[in-house]
Amino acid sequence: MLGVPTPPDTGELERQAGVLESAVGSRRSLGDDGARAHRLGEGNAGAASGALGAYVAGKAGLLSRTTDHTQHVSVAASVSQVATTVVKWAGGLIAGLAGIAGLAALTPQGRAMLLRLRPFAHRVQGWIRAAMQSVGRLFTRLADLVRGTSAKQRVSDQLMAKQRLMSQQGQRTVAARANAVQTKVVRARISTNQATAKVNRAEEQLRRVESSLLNARNTVHARVDAAYARGEIDATARARLKAGHEGWANHSQLDDLTRSHLSQQATRLEQLEAQLGSRHTTGHLNDAQRHVNEGIDLARRNGMDASDLHRLQSELTDLAFRRSELVDRAWTTRMDINGPFKIQDVYPV
């Protein structure tokens, strides 16, 4: 009834959090033992002792890396625990909403309340998804950390990073500035194309539903005109039946199969409205607009041509208008199918 999957089991998350906490303790113990062992050998002298000291206690030595790893694993354990708490809390909230939905489905007023419960349940499901994605990114980064690099490679990477930083702090060339603006154009174009594809798919689905509604309306008009010609109904009934005020999915002149088909189309329209208003569509539009704004500002400050960005900005304005228009058309078509209704006042969720 809520249209969301069952909340995930948090047992494995809790086990992983415990493993990370245990790893933090082990690494701290290893670092303490290593530091104590190194202090015992501080009195030794010679080239071999110096090389060993640099390898163990140097800037990129074993003890330094152990400390870094301990900090990373500690943060990972904390994030895992927070994510587990969020998933358990959100799962309990969805379970409570499911119970409310089950009770609400028993009465007409309660079924109207489901229209409010479903969007909130989807929002809670989004929280669960975000928490699980953060855990996934967390373990991906931990895997990269475990693979690691050698101390020699780490020192080389640090030197290269310093050289890149010094290069960035110097005077930028015209080619570098042009490349930065072009990067903004490319990223804005990618986000714009993604948003356009979603809007185009939504428009195609809406056209199919509108075509089905038009066919049903034409069928009703033909049957009503035939009944009027036979004298079975008067002019008033003819006008009322053609108006379809009760909703075309409930029209008496349509067969059960057609009414059922129209009801399914109304459900698809509701899903379509949610898709057009979701962050998967608006997020691409927002990303594209952000890249366009940043690119125009960068081009203005460096006296560069921004005609591509201005064309993209105009395209984004038209695309946002199309999305808004499709939402209005979908809502209007759904009202034509279901008929006008008013959600009665219920207790706030």
Order of alpha helices (4+ residues) and beta strands (2+ residues): alpha-alpha-alpha-alpha-alpha-alpha-alpha-alpha-alpha-alpha
